[in-house]
Amino acid sequence: ESAEETREAGRRLAAELKSGDILCFYGGLGSGKTTMIQGIADGLKVQSDYVHSPTFTLMNVYDHGRIPLYHFDMYRIDEPQQMFDIGYDEFLYGEGIAVVEWSERFGPYLPAAYLRMELTFVDEHQRRVEMTAVGAGYDRVLQRLARPAAGGKGRS
């Protein structure tokens, strides 16, 4: 229901991520993709006020956290092939965590395995976040997020 709740969801998610993970974000303008990525960055100990959508540069590298964070924004990509110009595969399959906004623009280059992050509007004040494990290896993240937190309260 707020930007801070979206950031907190990103922080909780970051605690379950490991080097080599790929998160592909889907959702319209203003749905909270960058806000959630700021929370992920914060959870990785990257100073999140530096994190912004790399719309004009295509990718930002934040390597001063516990794990490097590679933040892609494909909004201005006309052809998926343009990603080769920035050497995306070295980062996407690198030693950090890759987060990709506007992943639908990947076309045929979409990774075989990733955590699909779909952010949608419920109404003008609420967003829904749906996470889906695609391919091998990401069920572990969803299972860990679903387990009860300390103190007996469930996590959502």
Secondary structure as the mmCIF struct_conf table of DSSP 4:
data_model
#
loop_
_struct_conf.conf_type_id
_struct_conf.id
_struct_conf.beg_label_comp_id
_struct_conf.beg_label_asym_id
_struct_conf.beg_label_seq_id
_struct_conf.end_label_comp_id
_struct_conf.end_label_asym_id
_struct_conf.end_label_seq_id
HELX_RH_AL_P HELX_RH_AL_P1 ALA A 3 ALA A 14
TURN_TY1_P TURN_TY1_P1 ALA A 15 GLU A 16
TURN_TY1_P TURN_TY1_P2 SER A 19 GLY A 20
STRN STRN1 ILE A 22 TYR A 26
TURN_TY1_P TURN_TY1_P3 LEU A 29 GLY A 30
BEND BEND1 SER A 31 GLY A 32
HELX_RH_AL_P HELX_RH_AL_P2 LYS A 33 GLY A 43
TURN_TY1_P TURN_TY1_P4 LEU A 44 LYS A 45
HELX_RH_3T_P HELX_RH_3T_P1 SER A 48 TYR A 50
TURN_TY1_P TURN_TY1_P5 THR A 55 THR A 57
BEND BEND2 LEU A 58 LEU A 58
STRN STRN2 MET A 59 TYR A 62
BEND BEND3 HIS A 64 ILE A 67
STRN STRN3 LEU A 69 ASP A 73
TURN_TY1_P TURN_TY1_P6 TYR A 75 ARG A 76
BEND BEND4 ASP A 78 GLU A 79
HELX_RH_3T_P HELX_RH_3T_P2 PRO A 80 ILE A 86
TURN_TY1_P TURN_TY1_P7 GLY A 87 GLY A 87
HELX_RH_AL_P HELX_RH_AL_P3 TYR A 88 LEU A 92
TURN_TY1_P TURN_TY1_P8 TYR A 93 TYR A 93
BEND BEND5 GLY A 94 GLY A 96
STRN STRN4 ILE A 97 GLU A 101
TURN_TY1_P TURN_TY1_P9 TRP A 102 TRP A 102
HELX_RH_3T_P HELX_RH_3T_P3 SER A 103 TYR A 109
BEND BEND6 ALA A 112 ALA A 113
STRN STRN5 TYR A 114 PHE A 121
BEND BEND7 VAL A 122 HIS A 125
STRN STRN6 ARG A 127 VAL A 134
BEND BEND8 GLY A 135 GLY A 135
TURN_TY1_P TURN_TY1_P10 ALA A 136 GLY A 137
HELX_RH_AL_P HELX_RH_AL_P4 ASP A 139 ALA A 146
BEND BEND9 ARG A 147 ARG A 147
HELX_LH_PP_P HELX_LH_PP_P1 PRO A 148 ALA A 149
TURN_TY1_P TURN_TY1_P11 ALA A 150 GLY A 151
BEND BEND10 GLY A 152 GLY A 152
#
